[in-house]
């Protein structure tokens, strides 16, 4: 099909959100329900997170800005809240129990009495009155976040929910009252899936990642330093020089920015994205945005530059030498064969810098590393790419195994999917093929745009693919060797793979 108008970032956001409406909001709670049925008596935590970088990925897309990021958050909140409003309305129709026939808990009675519903025909229907009050608060929350209105306004406006947790607490009151009055059967059809949806999607719907190239971060830092008259040509410094000045600034509580100075538009735009992320965290909650990815990570200074930009925009508080805490996880992306070979060295040196490890631990103890499949395939060919990815993963896991006792956890982010040339293929086999000990209960994986429709446009097929991801992660975690245990991979295989990769790479470079 030929389009007469070029697609925009907003079009891409709306297209991605369509899969949440058709599949994820309903099917992911069903996956959890199936797990709970398979594990009777066991509580299954909400471990499966949805995320993307549509609206936050500036690497290679000049049309992504602070405005598109803000729009992405707003539209995601609208999708989540309108889904909750529809489900709460249906619950109100289904939970028509009369207190003349069935009692309610004291907490539910209080919740019902707080409802603005004063219809005399519902005076004995505590569940309905409570749900009408919940609906009114959700409607107010929708208006606060998006400026739009709910479809129904049966009662006067109420105070918006301050957080998804407050909404969840009200649903829990309804659940507890039903269960304590022999009405557990009424929980499973709609209330339980709604509770799980709120746990998973909150008011933010999905985590949005930031992503930008390391050279753009460096350019912003260079301008900040030049205007502040701290260094006239930061980009001309060698790696040691960059590290020295960056560490000094990260241990200085003062801001670099000069008030009312006319910075270049590119610097203003870049800082505005981080400021929008800061505001989104305050508005939508901690899970609205968790990661900032550095494309083309080649040196330790690339990570320090991002840390400095987070500090300048209020996303990193304190100093490295004292109480620094970051609101975002700094994620290096190693893409080429050379970058993959340097990955473990860069992470070792980064975490060994004074104050860095303590900062990561204070910030939640999670360190994510993203591995690029597409560029490494283009750089080294299919076999060498997979071998270098294998080596990088095992070396990173060995490095972080020594730090695990301090509370640091590694999560690998696999930038794969789509065609074979981009690391694509069946997810189940791909996850099971990861080196022993590298999955370890968690991983992140991308689904490229060209396959999303085939996998998730139909609800049942979408649920099947979600189940596949969960099953493969569980199997890879439970059946493979743990970090520190002897690898089941024969040494002769590893030697042969290294030789084949070397020969293949040399031949490609010769041609």
C-alpha positions in Angstrom: 0.0 0.0 0.0 1.3 3.5 -0.9 0.6 6.2 1.7 0.1 9.8 0.7 1.2 11.1 4.1 4.3 10.0 6.0 3.7 8.1 9.2 4.6 9.9 12.4 5.9 8.8 15.8 2.3 9.3 17.1 1.0 6.8 14.5 3.6 4.3 15.7 2.5 4.9 19.3 -1.2 4.3 18.4 -0.4 1.2 16.5 1.6 -0.3 19.4 -1.3 0.5 21.8 -3.7 -1.4 19.7 -2.1 -4.7 20.8 -2.7 -3.8 24.4 -6.4 -3.3 23.7 -6.8 -6.5 21.7 -4.4 -8.8 23.5 -2.2 -7.9 26.4 -4.7 -6.3 28.9 -6.8 -9.5 28.8 -4.5 -12.3 27.8 -1.6 -11.6 30.2 -3.9 -12.0 33.3 -5.0 -15.3 31.8 -1.4 -16.4 31.6 -1.1 -15.7 35.3 -4.3 -17.5 36.1 -3.1 -20.6 34.3 0.2 -20.5 36.3 -1.8 -20.2 39.6 -4.0 -23.2 38.5 -0.8 -25.2 37.9 0.6 -24.2 41.3 -2.4 -24.4 43.7 -1.8 -22.6 46.9 1.1 -20.7 45.6 1.1 -16.9 45.1 2.5 -16.0 41.7 4.0 -12.5 41.8 3.5 -10.2 38.8 6.9 -10.9 37.2 6.1 -10.3 33.5 6.6 -6.7 32.5 5.6 -5.1 29.2 7.8 -2.3 27.7 8.9 -0.6 24.6 10.9 2.5 23.4 8.3 4.0 21.1 8.3 7.7 21.9 11.6 7.5 23.8 14.0 6.1 21.2 15.9 9.1 19.8 18.7 7.1 18.2 18.3 7.6 14.5 14.9 9.2 14.7 15.0 13.0 14.9 11.2 13.2 15.2 11.3 11.7 18.7 11.2 14.5 21.3 10.1 15.4 24.8 6.6 16.1 23.3 6.3 12.6 21.8 7.5 11.1 25.0 4.8 13.0 27.0 2.2 12.0 24.4 3.2 8.3 24.7 2.7 8.4 28.5 -0.6 10.2 28.2 -2.0 7.8 25.6 -0.8 4.8 27.5 -2.5 6.0 30.6 -5.7 6.5 28.7 -5.7 3.0 27.3 -5.2 1.5 30.8 -7.7 3.7 32.6 -10.5 3.2 30.0 -10.0 -0.5 30.2 -10.3 -0.4 34.0 -13.4 1.9 33.7 -15.1 -0.6 31.4 -14.3 -3.6 33.7 -15.5 -1.7 36.9 -18.7 -0.9 35.1 -19.3 -4.5 34.2 -18.4 -5.6 37.7 -21.1 -3.2 39.0 -23.7 -5.0 36.8 -22.5 -8.4 38.0 -22.1 -7.9 41.7 -25.7 -7.1 42.5 -25.7 -8.9 45.8 -28.2 -7.5 48.4 -27.2 -7.1 52.0 -30.6 -8.4 52.8 -29.4 -11.8 51.6 -25.6 -11.7 52.0 -23.4 -9.8 54.4 -20.4 -7.7 53.6 -17.2 -6.9 55.5 -16.8 -3.8 57.6 -14.2 -2.5 55.1 -16.6 -2.9 52.2 -19.4 -1.2 54.1 -17.1 1.8 54.7 -16.1 1.9 51.0 -19.8 1.7 50.0 -20.7 4.5 52.4 -18.0 6.7 50.9 -19.5 6.3 47.5 -21.4 9.4 46.1 -24.2 7.0 44.9 -27.4 7.9 46.8 -29.9 6.1 44.7 -32.5 4.6 47.0 -32.9 1.6 44.8 -29.3 0.6 45.6 -29.3 1.3 49.3 -28.9 -2.4 50.1 -26.4 -3.1 47.3 -23.1 -2.3 48.9 -20.9 -3.8 46.2 -22.6 -1.8 43.5 -22.4 1.4 45.5 -18.7 0.8 46.2 -18.0 0.2 42.5 -19.9 3.3 41.5 -17.6 5.2 43.8 -14.5 3.5 42.4 -15.7 4.3 38.8 -16.1 8.0 39.7 -12.6 8.1 41.1 -11.2 6.4 38.0 -13.1 8.9 35.8 -11.4 11.7 37.8 -8.0 10.0 37.4 -8.6 9.8 33.6 -9.4 13.5 33.4 -6.4 14.4 35.5 -4.0 12.4 33.4 -5.4 12.9 29.9 -8.0 15.7 30.0 -10.6 13.4 28.5 -13.9 12.2 30.0 -15.2 8.8 30.9 -18.2 7.5 29.0 -20.5 7.5 32.0 -21.1 10.0 34.8 -23.8 8.7 37.0 -22.6 10.5 40.1 -20.8 13.7 40.9 -17.0 13.9 40.3 -14.8 12.5 43.0 -11.1 12.8 44.0 -8.7 11.1 41.6 -6.6 8.2 42.7 -3.1 9.2 43.7 -1.7 5.9 42.4 -2.6 2.6 40.9 -1.9 1.0 44.3 -4.7 3.0 45.9 -7.1 1.7 43.2 -5.8 -1.8 43.7 -6.4 -1.4 47.5 -10.1 -0.7 46.9 -10.4 -3.8 44.6 -8.8 -5.8 47.3 -11.5 -4.7 49.7 -14.1 -6.0 47.4 -12.2 -9.3 46.9 -11.8 -9.9 50.6 -15.4 -9.2 51.4 -16.6 -11.7 48.7 -14.2 -14.4 49.9 -15.1 -13.9 53.6 -18.8 -14.3 52.8 -18.8 -17.5 50.7 -18.7 -15.8 47.3 -15.3 -16.8 46.1 -16.8 -18.0 42.8 -17.7 -14.4 41.9 -14.0 -13.3 42.1 -12.5 -15.4 39.3 -14.5 -14.4 36.2 -13.7 -10.6 36.2 -12.4 -9.3 39.5 -9.3 -11.4 39.7 -8.2 -10.6 36.1 -8.8 -6.9 36.8 -6.7 -7.1 40.0 -3.9 -8.8 38.1 -4.1 -6.2 35.2 -3.7 -3.4 37.7 -0.7 -5.1 39.3 0.9 -5.6 35.9 -0.1 -2.4 34.0 -0.8 0.1 36.7 -1.7 3.5 35.4 1.3 3.6 33.1 0.4 0.5 31.0 4.0 -0.2 29.9 7.5 0.9 30.7 8.9 3.3 28.1 12.7 3.0 27.6 14.8 6.0 26.7 17.5 5.4 24.0 20.1 7.7 22.5 23.5 7.3 20.9 26.6 7.8 23.0 27.9 10.5 20.7 24.8 12.6 21.3 25.2 12.4 25.1 28.8 13.4 24.7 27.9 16.4 22.6 25.5 17.7 25.2 28.1 17.2 28.0 30.6 19.0 25.9 28.4 22.1 25.5 27.5 22.1 29.1 31.2 22.1 30.0 32.0 24.8 27.5 29.3 27.2 28.6 30.2 26.6 32.2 33.9 27.4 31.3 35.1 24.1 32.8 36.5 22.7 29.6 36.6 24.3 26.1 36.9 21.1 24.1 35.7 18.0 26.0 35.3 15.9 22.8 39.1 16.3 22.2 39.9 14.6 25.5 41.1 11.0 25.6 39.3 8.4 27.7 41.3 9.0 30.9 40.7 12.7 30.6 37.0 12.3 30.1 36.7 9.9 33.1 38.6 12.3 35.3 36.4 15.3 34.6 33.1 13.3 34.7 33.9 11.7 38.0 34.8 15.1 39.5 31.4 16.5 38.3 29.5 13.5 39.6 31.0 14.2 43.0 30.0 17.9 42.9 26.5 18.7 44.1 26.3 21.8 42.0 24.5 22.0 38.6 26.4 22.6 35.4 23.7 24.6 33.6 23.8 28.3 33.3 20.5 30.0 33.9 19.0 31.8 30.8 22.0 30.8 28.6 21.0 30.2 25.0 22.1 26.6 24.5 21.8 25.0 21.1 18.4 23.5 20.2 19.8 20.0 20.2 21.1 20.3 23.8 17.8 21.9 24.9 15.8 19.1 23.3 18.0 16.3 24.8 17.7 17.7 28.3 14.0 18.2 27.8 13.5 14.4 27.2 15.1 13.6 30.6 13.0 16.3 32.3 9.9 14.8 30.8 10.9 11.4 32.1 11.4 12.9 35.6 7.9 14.4 35.5 6.4 11.1 34.2 7.9 9.2 37.1 6.3 11.6 39.6 2.9 11.4 37.7 2.6 7.7 36.6 4.7 5.8 39.1 8.1 4.1 39.3 7.4 1.6 36.5 6.5 4.1 33.9 10.1 4.5 32.9 13.0 2.4 34.2 15.8 2.3 31.6 18.0 4.7 29.7 19.9 2.8 26.9 23.2 4.0 25.4 23.5 3.0 21.8 27.1 2.4 20.5 28.6 2.0 24.0 32.4 1.9 23.4 34.0 3.3 26.6 33.3 3.7 30.3 32.9 7.4 29.8 29.8 6.7 27.7 28.1 5.5 30.9 29.4 8.3 33.0 28.2 10.9 30.5 24.6 9.6 30.9 25.0 9.6 34.7 25.9 13.3 34.5 22.9 14.1 32.3 20.6 12.3 34.7 22.2 14.4 37.5 21.6 17.6 35.6 17.9 16.8 35.1 17.1 15.6 38.6 17.1 11.9 37.8 20.2 11.2 39.8 20.3 12.7 43.3 23.4 13.1 45.5 27.0 12.6 44.7 28.9 9.4 43.9 31.1 9.7 47.0 28.1 10.0 49.3 24.4 9.2 48.7 23.9 9.1 44.9 20.8 7.3 43.8 19.5 7.0 40.2 15.9 7.0 39.2 16.8 5.1 35.9 18.8 2.0 35.2 21.7 3.0 32.9 21.9 0.3 30.2 24.9 0.0 27.9 24.2 -1.4 24.4 27.1 -3.4 22.9 26.4 -3.8 19.2 29.4 -4.6 17.0 31.8 -7.5 17.3 34.5 -5.2 18.8 32.0 -3.8 21.3 30.9 -7.3 22.4 34.5 -8.2 23.0 35.0 -5.2 25.2 31.7 -5.5 27.1 33.0 -7.3 30.2 36.0 -5.1 30.5 33.9 -1.9 30.3 31.5 -3.2 32.9 34.3 -4.3 35.2 36.0 -0.9 35.0 32.7 1.0 35.3 31.6 -0.8 38.5 35.1 -0.5 40.0 35.1 3.3 39.8 34.7 5.0 43.2 31.1 5.2 44.2 29.6 3.6 41.1 28.7 0.2 42.5 27.3 1.7 45.7 25.1 4.0 43.6 23.8 1.1 41.6 23.0 -0.8 44.8 21.3 2.2 46.4 19.2 2.5 43.2 17.8 -0.9 43.4 20.7 -3.2 42.7 19.8 -4.0 39.1 22.3 -3.6 36.3 21.0 -4.3 32.8 23.2 -4.9 29.7 21.8 -4.9 26.2 23.3 -7.1 23.5 22.9 -6.2 19.9 22.1 -8.9 17.3 21.5 -6.9 14.2 24.7 -4.9 14.0 26.8 -7.8 15.2 25.3 -9.9 12.4 26.1 -7.2 9.8 29.6 -6.8 11.3 30.7 -10.4 11.8 28.2 -12.7 10.0 25.7 -15.0 11.6 28.1 -17.6 13.1 30.7 -15.1 14.5 27.9 -12.9 15.8 26.3 -15.7 17.8 29.7 -16.9 19.1 30.7 -13.4 20.3 27.3 -13.0 21.9 27.7 -16.3 23.6 31.2 -15.3 24.9 30.0 -11.8 26.1 27.1 -13.3 28.0 29.2 -16.0 29.8 31.9 -13.4 30.7 29.3 -10.9 32.0 27.6 -13.6 34.1 30.9 -14.6 35.6 31.7 -11.0 36.4 28.4 -10.4 38.1 28.4 -13.7 40.0 31.2 -12.3 42.1 29.1 -9.2 42.8 25.9 -11.1 43.5 26.7 -11.5 47.2 26.8 -7.7 47.5 23.2 -7.5 46.1 23.9 -6.7 42.5 21.8 -8.5 39.9 22.5 -8.7 36.2 19.8 -8.8 33.6 20.6 -9.3 30.0 18.6 -7.5 27.3 18.6 -9.3 24.0 18.0 -7.0 21.1 16.8 -9.7 18.8 13.8 -10.6 16.7 12.4 -10.4 13.2 14.5 -11.9 10.5 17.3 -14.4 11.1 19.8 -11.6 10.2 18.5 -9.6 13.2 18.8 -12.5 15.6 15.2 -13.7 14.9 13.7 -17.1 15.1 11.4 -19.0 17.4 11.6 -17.5 20.9 11.4 -20.8 22.8 14.4 -22.3 21.1 16.3 -19.0 21.2 15.9 -18.6 25.0 16.8 -22.3 25.7 19.9 -21.8 23.5 21.2 -19.1 25.8 24.5 -20.1 27.6 24.0 -22.0 30.9 23.4 -19.6 33.8 22.7 -16.5 31.7 18.9 -16.5 32.0 18.9 -17.1 35.7 15.2 -16.3 36.3 15.0 -13.2 34.2 15.8 -11.7 30.8 14.5 -9.0 28.5 13.9 -9.6 24.8 12.7 -7.4 22.0 10.0 -8.3 19.5 10.7 -6.5 16.2 8.0 -4.5 14.5 7.8 -6.8 11.4 6.6 -9.8 13.5 4.5 -8.1 16.2 1.3 -8.3 14.1 1.7 -12.0 13.3 2.4 -12.8 17.0 0.0 -10.6 18.9 -2.8 -9.3 16.7 -5.0 -12.2 17.5 -5.7 -12.7 21.3 -5.4 -16.4 21.4 -2.2 -16.5 19.3 -0.9 -13.6 21.5 -1.5 -15.6 24.7 0.3 -18.6 23.2 3.4 -16.5 22.4 3.3 -15.0 25.9 3.1 -18.5 27.4 6.1 -19.5 25.2 8.2 -16.7 26.7 7.3 -17.6 30.2 7.8 -21.4 29.7 11.2 -20.9 28.0 12.4 -18.6 30.7 11.4 -21.0 33.4 13.0 -24.0 31.7 16.2 -22.2 30.9 16.5 -21.1 34.5 15.7 -24.4 36.2 17.4 -26.9 33.9 20.6 -25.1 33.1 23.7 -24.8 35.4 23.7 -21.9 37.8 26.5 -19.3 37.9 29.5 -20.9 39.5 28.5 -24.4 38.7 30.2 -26.5 36.1 29.0 -25.8 32.6 27.5 -28.8 30.8 29.0 -27.5 27.5 32.0 -29.7 26.4 35.3 -27.8 26.2 36.0 -29.3 22.8 32.8 -27.7 21.5 33.8 -24.3 22.8 37.3 -24.6 21.2 35.8 -25.7 17.9 33.3 -22.8 17.9 36.1 -20.3 18.6 38.2 -21.7 15.7 35.2 -21.7 13.3 34.3 -18.1 14.3 37.8 -16.9 13.9 38.2 -18.5 10.4 34.8 -17.1 9.4 35.6 -13.6 10.6 39.0 -13.6 8.9 37.5 -14.7 5.6 34.8 -11.9 5.8 37.4 -9.3 6.5 39.6 -10.6 3.6 36.7 -10.2 1.2 
